[in-house]
Every structure is written in C-alpha cells, then in structure tokens.
C-alpha cells in the first residue's frame, strides 16, 4: 500500500505556518514503512527537536483506478478514520528553505499514525460533514470539520488519480486543520471522529 498526503487543504492551517494556499492540491507520499497502527507507540526520532502532530481525516481506497472522473470518485472509498501526519517541523523548515523535497521531514519510519477505519456513513454528522479532533494528554489541541477543506474528498480522488494509480488499501491523508503543535516524550495522543475514539498513540 501507499500513503498519499495532501498539504495545505485548510486555509487557517496554511496561514498559521505562513504558507500561501496552493492553486492545485499539494501532494506528497509516505512509503508503507511509515505506517504506525492504532495503539503502537511512536519513538521520538533523534534527527528532530521539533516533532509536531497534524491530525487528519483518512480515506481508505476500496477499488483500483486511475484517471477517475468526479462522477465516480465516491465509489473509490467507503471507510474513513483519523491519522496523524507526524512532521519533523525543524527538518521541514530546512527543506523548504533549500527548496528540497520533504520526505526526510515527513515520510520517515512510523510517521503516519493510522486509526481504526469506520464506514463513512457512520462518520458523517447531520450535515454530512466529518467532525474530527485530537487530544494531547486528555486536552483538545486540534479540531476540524471537513466542510472547511479547500479540495473535497471527491476532487482529491480525481486529482490524485491523474498522477498515481489508486490501489485497494491505499490511504489518503486529506490535510490538517489549524492547531498543529509539538509533542514531547511521555505525551499521549488520541484521535476522534465525532465522539468515537479511533486512534491512540503515545510518544516514547
Ligand atoms: Mg499534513
């Protein structure tokens, strides 16, 4: 499986890191070795002093496809979860300064925490949106709602599948809302859709 991530898909988050809003979705990949499943700890990497959480809604691809049109886009995912796009922010800032790719800041071992997937219909609120959040040591640190996404799930599927063939089991990280921040050794992170806890991760 591969992990496809979307950057700057919430305007307020782009602003908090002083980034412009991209004209088209900003994509990057994480390898399958980046996976960290629900319940497993993350060991603080020794190459960063500024490890950040970014909570995101995840889509799991359920059907193979490329060049998918918007009419059929929603057929390609039926389960969602929350994940954490762990980012070595200091390393990323260096990469950005040099105009280098981001992989050493974002695609390292276990940098993609992936929660338990649930059917998308179960995840939606009365308005058809997905409300998601992250707590650190029991206190809310990040909250988002998918109605604030710049590019919708379906439009992401269309755009991503122009470049990358989607295969069953691939996971899309759909972007983080405002409120990213640092973690320390000993922190306990928990990700939610609505009131459902779908991801637990401690930092060791
Ligand atoms: Mg992210």
py3Dmol code that shows the C-alpha trace and the ligand (Angstrom):
import py3Dmol

protein = """\
ATOM      1  CA  UNK A   1       0.000   0.000   0.000  1.00  0.00           C
ATOM      2  CA  UNK A   2       0.998   3.616  -0.371  1.00  0.00           C
ATOM      3  CA  UNK A   3       0.111   6.685   1.636  1.00  0.00           C
ATOM      4  CA  UNK A   4      -0.776   9.846  -0.264  1.00  0.00           C
ATOM      5  CA  UNK A   5      -0.858  13.056   1.741  1.00  0.00           C
ATOM      6  CA  UNK A   6      -2.417  16.419   0.985  1.00  0.00           C
ATOM      7  CA  UNK A   7      -0.759  19.580   2.266  1.00  0.00           C
ATOM      8  CA  UNK A   8      -2.455  22.931   2.987  1.00  0.00           C
ATOM      9  CA  UNK A   9      -6.035  21.755   2.480  1.00  0.00           C
ATOM     10  CA  UNK A  10      -7.393  24.036   5.242  1.00  0.00           C
ATOM     11  CA  UNK A  11      -6.898  27.788   4.811  1.00  0.00           C
ATOM     12  CA  UNK A  12      -6.470  28.529   8.534  1.00  0.00           C
ATOM     13  CA  UNK A  13      -3.680  25.931   8.804  1.00  0.00           C
ATOM     14  CA  UNK A  14      -1.833  27.292   5.736  1.00  0.00           C
ATOM     15  CA  UNK A  15      -1.982  30.721   7.421  1.00  0.00           C
ATOM     16  CA  UNK A  16      -0.653  29.506  10.786  1.00  0.00           C
ATOM     17  CA  UNK A  17       2.547  28.282   9.071  1.00  0.00           C
ATOM     18  CA  UNK A  18       2.732  31.413   6.862  1.00  0.00           C
ATOM     19  CA  UNK A  19       2.168  29.368   3.703  1.00  0.00           C
ATOM     20  CA  UNK A  20       0.180  30.502   0.660  1.00  0.00           C
ATOM     21  CA  UNK A  21      -2.879  28.456  -0.329  1.00  0.00           C
ATOM     22  CA  UNK A  22      -1.855  26.298  -3.314  1.00  0.00           C
ATOM     23  CA  UNK A  23      -3.652  26.697  -6.663  1.00  0.00           C
ATOM     24  CA  UNK A  24      -3.952  22.918  -7.002  1.00  0.00           C
ATOM     25  CA  UNK A  25      -3.731  20.256  -4.239  1.00  0.00           C
ATOM     26  CA  UNK A  26      -0.246  19.887  -2.785  1.00  0.00           C
ATOM     27  CA  UNK A  27       0.637  16.179  -2.702  1.00  0.00           C
ATOM     28  CA  UNK A  28       3.409  14.125  -1.161  1.00  0.00           C
ATOM     29  CA  UNK A  29       3.837  10.418  -0.461  1.00  0.00           C
ATOM     30  CA  UNK A  30       4.833   8.323   2.514  1.00  0.00           C
ATOM     31  CA  UNK A  31       6.060   4.727   1.972  1.00  0.00           C
ATOM     32  CA  UNK A  32       4.315   1.768   3.599  1.00  0.00           C
ATOM     33  CA  UNK A  33       7.112   1.698   6.193  1.00  0.00           C
ATOM     34  CA  UNK A  34       5.715   4.995   7.524  1.00  0.00           C
ATOM     35  CA  UNK A  35       2.643   3.230   8.930  1.00  0.00           C
ATOM     36  CA  UNK A  36       2.042   3.274  12.688  1.00  0.00           C
ATOM     37  CA  UNK A  37      -1.075   1.382  13.616  1.00  0.00           C
ATOM     38  CA  UNK A  38      -3.547   2.262  16.368  1.00  0.00           C
ATOM     39  CA  UNK A  39      -2.179   1.508  19.818  1.00  0.00           C
ATOM     40  CA  UNK A  40       1.509   1.432  18.922  1.00  0.00           C
ATOM     41  CA  UNK A  41       3.922   3.977  20.433  1.00  0.00           C
ATOM     42  CA  UNK A  42       5.992   6.388  18.386  1.00  0.00           C
ATOM     43  CA  UNK A  43       9.639   6.648  19.386  1.00  0.00           C
ATOM     44  CA  UNK A  44      10.765  10.294  19.198  1.00  0.00           C
ATOM     45  CA  UNK A  45      13.252  10.385  16.284  1.00  0.00           C
ATOM     46  CA  UNK A  46      16.785  11.552  17.071  1.00  0.00           C
ATOM     47  CA  UNK A  47      17.031  13.799  13.974  1.00  0.00           C
ATOM     48  CA  UNK A  48      14.499  16.372  15.185  1.00  0.00           C
ATOM     49  CA  UNK A  49      13.979  18.665  18.147  1.00  0.00           C
ATOM     50  CA  UNK A  50      10.557  19.844  16.997  1.00  0.00           C
ATOM     51  CA  UNK A  51       8.253  16.891  16.331  1.00  0.00           C
ATOM     52  CA  UNK A  52       4.683  18.033  15.530  1.00  0.00           C
ATOM     53  CA  UNK A  53       1.307  16.305  15.351  1.00  0.00           C
ATOM     54  CA  UNK A  54      -1.098  17.019  12.461  1.00  0.00           C
ATOM     55  CA  UNK A  55      -4.462  15.294  12.827  1.00  0.00           C
ATOM     56  CA  UNK A  56      -6.161  14.473   9.518  1.00  0.00           C
ATOM     57  CA  UNK A  57      -9.154  12.571   8.144  1.00  0.00           C
ATOM     58  CA  UNK A  58      -8.048   9.434   6.296  1.00  0.00           C
ATOM     59  CA  UNK A  59      -9.731   7.794   3.312  1.00  0.00           C
ATOM     60  CA  UNK A  60      -9.137   4.143   2.586  1.00  0.00           C
ATOM     61  CA  UNK A  61      -9.219   3.254  -1.106  1.00  0.00           C
ATOM     62  CA  UNK A  62     -11.533   0.294  -1.797  1.00  0.00           C
ATOM     63  CA  UNK A  63     -11.177  -0.076  -5.574  1.00  0.00           C
ATOM     64  CA  UNK A  64      -8.327   0.165  -8.074  1.00  0.00           C
ATOM     65  CA  UNK A  65      -8.434   3.069 -10.517  1.00  0.00           C
ATOM     66  CA  UNK A  66      -6.688   5.822 -12.443  1.00  0.00           C
ATOM     67  CA  UNK A  67      -7.974   8.901 -14.269  1.00  0.00           C
ATOM     68  CA  UNK A  68     -11.120   8.727 -12.146  1.00  0.00           C
ATOM     69  CA  UNK A  69     -13.844  11.241 -13.043  1.00  0.00           C
ATOM     70  CA  UNK A  70     -15.815  13.159 -10.411  1.00  0.00           C
ATOM     71  CA  UNK A  71     -18.995  11.265 -11.261  1.00  0.00           C
ATOM     72  CA  UNK A  72     -17.402   8.024  -9.993  1.00  0.00           C
ATOM     73  CA  UNK A  73     -14.955   9.373  -7.396  1.00  0.00           C
ATOM     74  CA  UNK A  74     -17.043   8.426  -4.355  1.00  0.00           C
ATOM     75  CA  UNK A  75     -17.053   4.744  -5.457  1.00  0.00           C
ATOM     76  CA  UNK A  76     -13.345   4.544  -4.619  1.00  0.00           C
ATOM     77  CA  UNK A  77     -13.578   4.999  -0.837  1.00  0.00           C
ATOM     78  CA  UNK A  78     -16.084   3.847   1.745  1.00  0.00           C
ATOM     79  CA  UNK A  79     -14.196   3.912   5.036  1.00  0.00           C
ATOM     80  CA  UNK A  80     -12.591   6.770   6.938  1.00  0.00           C
ATOM     81  CA  UNK A  81     -10.526   7.247  10.049  1.00  0.00           C
ATOM     82  CA  UNK A  82      -8.230   9.772  11.662  1.00  0.00           C
ATOM     83  CA  UNK A  83      -4.481   9.757  11.432  1.00  0.00           C
ATOM     84  CA  UNK A  84      -1.516  11.825  12.498  1.00  0.00           C
ATOM     85  CA  UNK A  85       0.890  13.129   9.872  1.00  0.00           C
ATOM     86  CA  UNK A  86       3.904  13.339  12.208  1.00  0.00           C
ATOM     87  CA  UNK A  87       6.254  16.041  10.993  1.00  0.00           C
ATOM     88  CA  UNK A  88       9.780  16.981  11.992  1.00  0.00           C
ATOM     89  CA  UNK A  89       8.998  20.701  11.702  1.00  0.00           C
ATOM     90  CA  UNK A  90      12.589  21.893  12.074  1.00  0.00           C
ATOM     91  CA  UNK A  91      13.716  19.495   9.317  1.00  0.00           C
ATOM     92  CA  UNK A  92      10.789  20.571   7.120  1.00  0.00           C
ATOM     93  CA  UNK A  93      11.662  24.261   7.585  1.00  0.00           C
ATOM     94  CA  UNK A  94      15.225  23.495   6.422  1.00  0.00           C
ATOM     95  CA  UNK A  95      13.927  21.561   3.390  1.00  0.00           C
ATOM     96  CA  UNK A  96      11.566  24.411   2.489  1.00  0.00           C
ATOM     97  CA  UNK A  97      14.361  26.975   2.810  1.00  0.00           C
ATOM     98  CA  UNK A  98      16.568  24.968   0.448  1.00  0.00           C
ATOM     99  CA  UNK A  99      13.721  24.144  -1.940  1.00  0.00           C
ATOM    100  CA  UNK A 100      14.295  20.441  -1.237  1.00  0.00           C
ATOM    101  CA  UNK A 101      11.683  17.653  -1.096  1.00  0.00           C
ATOM    102  CA  UNK A 102      10.029  16.966   2.287  1.00  0.00           C
ATOM    103  CA  UNK A 103      10.464  13.223   2.703  1.00  0.00           C
ATOM    104  CA  UNK A 104      13.107  13.356   5.443  1.00  0.00           C
ATOM    105  CA  UNK A 105      10.740  15.605   7.438  1.00  0.00           C
ATOM    106  CA  UNK A 106       7.541  13.656   6.846  1.00  0.00           C
ATOM    107  CA  UNK A 107       7.976  10.183   5.375  1.00  0.00           C
ATOM    108  CA  UNK A 108      10.300   8.532   7.906  1.00  0.00           C
ATOM    109  CA  UNK A 109       9.562   5.242   9.700  1.00  0.00           C
ATOM    110  CA  UNK A 110       6.193   5.280  11.525  1.00  0.00           C
ATOM    111  CA  UNK A 111       5.494   8.928  10.694  1.00  0.00           C
ATOM    112  CA  UNK A 112       1.934   8.077   9.590  1.00  0.00           C
ATOM    113  CA  UNK A 113      -0.264   7.071  12.530  1.00  0.00           C
ATOM    114  CA  UNK A 114      -3.379   5.378  11.172  1.00  0.00           C
ATOM    115  CA  UNK A 115      -6.561   4.898  13.220  1.00  0.00           C
ATOM    116  CA  UNK A 116      -9.232   2.225  13.054  1.00  0.00           C
ATOM    117  CA  UNK A 117     -11.396   2.654   9.945  1.00  0.00           C
ATOM    118  CA  UNK A 118     -15.190   3.009  10.113  1.00  0.00           C
ATOM    119  CA  UNK A 119     -17.824   3.243   7.353  1.00  0.00           C
ATOM    120  CA  UNK A 120     -18.039   6.784   6.018  1.00  0.00           C
ATOM    121  CA  UNK A 121     -21.804   6.955   6.648  1.00  0.00           C
ATOM    122  CA  UNK A 122     -21.149   6.308  10.338  1.00  0.00           C
ATOM    123  CA  UNK A 123     -18.574   9.108  10.436  1.00  0.00           C
ATOM    124  CA  UNK A 124     -20.751  11.879   8.991  1.00  0.00           C
ATOM    125  CA  UNK A 125     -22.726  14.278  11.198  1.00  0.00           C
ATOM    126  CA  UNK A 126     -26.292  15.507  10.466  1.00  0.00           C
ATOM    127  CA  UNK A 127     -24.931  17.970   7.900  1.00  0.00           C
ATOM    128  CA  UNK A 128     -22.963  15.309   6.019  1.00  0.00           C
ATOM    129  CA  UNK A 129     -19.606  16.568   7.299  1.00  0.00           C
ATOM    130  CA  UNK A 130     -16.973  14.834   9.380  1.00  0.00           C
ATOM    131  CA  UNK A 131     -16.020  16.451  12.645  1.00  0.00           C
ATOM    132  CA  UNK A 132     -12.604  15.311  13.899  1.00  0.00           C
ATOM    133  CA  UNK A 133     -10.235  16.164  16.702  1.00  0.00           C
ATOM    134  CA  UNK A 134      -7.076  15.313  18.586  1.00  0.00           C
ATOM    135  CA  UNK A 135      -6.367  15.360  22.297  1.00  0.00           C
ATOM    136  CA  UNK A 136      -2.935  15.529  23.911  1.00  0.00           C
ATOM    137  CA  UNK A 137      -2.836  14.209  27.457  1.00  0.00           C
ATOM    138  CA  UNK A 138      -6.635  14.469  27.563  1.00  0.00           C
ATOM    139  CA  UNK A 139      -6.937  18.109  26.421  1.00  0.00           C
ATOM    140  CA  UNK A 140      -8.236  19.093  22.957  1.00  0.00           C
ATOM    141  CA  UNK A 141      -5.422  20.504  20.821  1.00  0.00           C
ATOM    142  CA  UNK A 142      -6.847  20.299  17.281  1.00  0.00           C
ATOM    143  CA  UNK A 143     -10.354  20.263  15.894  1.00  0.00           C
ATOM    144  CA  UNK A 144     -11.556  20.309  12.307  1.00  0.00           C
ATOM    145  CA  UNK A 145     -14.570  19.831  10.098  1.00  0.00           C
ATOM    146  CA  UNK A 146     -14.375  18.574   6.530  1.00  0.00           C
ATOM    147  CA  UNK A 147     -16.683  21.357   5.239  1.00  0.00           C
ATOM    148  CA  UNK A 148     -13.627  23.643   5.645  1.00  0.00           C
ATOM    149  CA  UNK A 149     -11.459  21.605   3.268  1.00  0.00           C
ATOM    150  CA  UNK A 150     -10.271  23.558   0.234  1.00  0.00           C
ATOM    151  CA  UNK A 151     -10.412  20.431  -2.004  1.00  0.00           C
ATOM    152  CA  UNK A 152     -13.181  17.901  -1.269  1.00  0.00           C
ATOM    153  CA  UNK A 153     -12.681  14.133  -0.973  1.00  0.00           C
ATOM    154  CA  UNK A 154     -14.078  13.552  -4.493  1.00  0.00           C
ATOM    155  CA  UNK A 155     -11.967  16.295  -6.058  1.00  0.00           C
ATOM    156  CA  UNK A 156      -8.880  14.860  -4.323  1.00  0.00           C
ATOM    157  CA  UNK A 157      -9.600  11.414  -5.811  1.00  0.00           C
ATOM    158  CA  UNK A 158      -9.910  12.955  -9.288  1.00  0.00           C
ATOM    159  CA  UNK A 159      -6.701  14.964  -8.927  1.00  0.00           C
ATOM    160  CA  UNK A 160      -4.578  12.252  -7.261  1.00  0.00           C
ATOM    161  CA  UNK A 161      -5.643   9.565  -9.746  1.00  0.00           C
ATOM    162  CA  UNK A 162      -4.375  11.662 -12.659  1.00  0.00           C
ATOM    163  CA  UNK A 163      -0.846  11.058 -11.370  1.00  0.00           C
ATOM    164  CA  UNK A 164      -0.939   7.950  -9.161  1.00  0.00           C
ATOM    165  CA  UNK A 165      -2.928   4.791  -9.801  1.00  0.00           C
ATOM    166  CA  UNK A 166      -5.011   4.151  -6.698  1.00  0.00           C
ATOM    167  CA  UNK A 167      -4.962   0.600  -5.385  1.00  0.00           C
ATOM    168  CA  UNK A 168      -7.211  -1.052  -2.829  1.00  0.00           C
ATOM    169  CA  UNK A 169      -5.770  -0.460   0.626  1.00  0.00           C
ATOM    170  CA  UNK A 170      -4.018   2.821  -0.195  1.00  0.00           C
ATOM    171  CA  UNK A 171      -4.643   5.545   2.375  1.00  0.00           C
ATOM    172  CA  UNK A 172      -5.110   9.260   1.725  1.00  0.00           C
ATOM    173  CA  UNK A 173      -4.280  11.823   4.441  1.00  0.00           C
ATOM    174  CA  UNK A 174      -6.633  14.664   3.478  1.00  0.00           C
ATOM    175  CA  UNK A 175      -4.909  17.591   5.219  1.00  0.00           C
ATOM    176  CA  UNK A 176      -4.695  19.083   8.680  1.00  0.00           C
ATOM    177  CA  UNK A 177      -6.765  21.914  10.155  1.00  0.00           C
ATOM    178  CA  UNK A 178      -5.316  24.737  12.252  1.00  0.00           C
ATOM    179  CA  UNK A 179      -3.743  23.929  15.597  1.00  0.00           C
ATOM    180  CA  UNK A 180      -0.653  21.839  14.818  1.00  0.00           C
ATOM    181  CA  UNK A 181       1.861  21.734  17.642  1.00  0.00           C
ATOM    182  CA  UNK A 182       4.753  19.939  19.310  1.00  0.00           C
ATOM    183  CA  UNK A 183       4.835  16.654  21.202  1.00  0.00           C
ATOM    184  CA  UNK A 184       7.231  15.528  23.905  1.00  0.00           C
ATOM    185  CA  UNK A 185       8.280  12.132  25.160  1.00  0.00           C
ATOM    186  CA  UNK A 186       5.564  10.885  27.507  1.00  0.00           C
ATOM    187  CA  UNK A 187       2.666  12.557  25.661  1.00  0.00           C
ATOM    188  CA  UNK A 188      -0.472  10.567  24.949  1.00  0.00           C
ATOM    189  CA  UNK A 189      -2.378  11.411  21.740  1.00  0.00           C
ATOM    190  CA  UNK A 190      -5.921  10.335  20.947  1.00  0.00           C
ATOM    191  CA  UNK A 191      -7.783  10.946  17.674  1.00  0.00           C
ATOM    192  CA  UNK A 192     -11.566  11.164  17.296  1.00  0.00           C
ATOM    193  CA  UNK A 193     -14.264  11.339  14.681  1.00  0.00           C
ATOM    194  CA  UNK A 194     -17.213  12.899  16.475  1.00  0.00           C
ATOM    195  CA  UNK A 195     -17.095  11.266  19.892  1.00  0.00           C
ATOM    196  CA  UNK A 196     -15.600   7.998  18.633  1.00  0.00           C
ATOM    197  CA  UNK A 197     -12.027   7.339  19.658  1.00  0.00           C
ATOM    198  CA  UNK A 198     -10.239   5.752  16.675  1.00  0.00           C
ATOM    199  CA  UNK A 199      -6.547   6.303  17.357  1.00  0.00           C
ATOM    200  CA  UNK A 200      -4.289   6.083  20.373  1.00  0.00           C
ATOM    201  CA  UNK A 201      -0.590   6.803  20.277  1.00  0.00           C
ATOM    202  CA  UNK A 202       1.945   7.501  22.995  1.00  0.00           C
ATOM    203  CA  UNK A 203       5.288   9.202  22.405  1.00  0.00           C
ATOM    204  CA  UNK A 204       8.234   7.285  23.841  1.00  0.00           C
TER     205      UNK A 204
END
"""
ligand_1 = """\
1
MG
Mg -0.320 17.041 6.965
"""
view = py3Dmol.view(width=600, height=400)
view.addModel(protein, "pdb")
view.setStyle({"model": 0}, {"cartoon": {"style": "trace"}})
view.addModel(ligand_1, "xyz")
view.setStyle({"model": 1}, {"stick": {}})
view.zoomTo()
view.show()
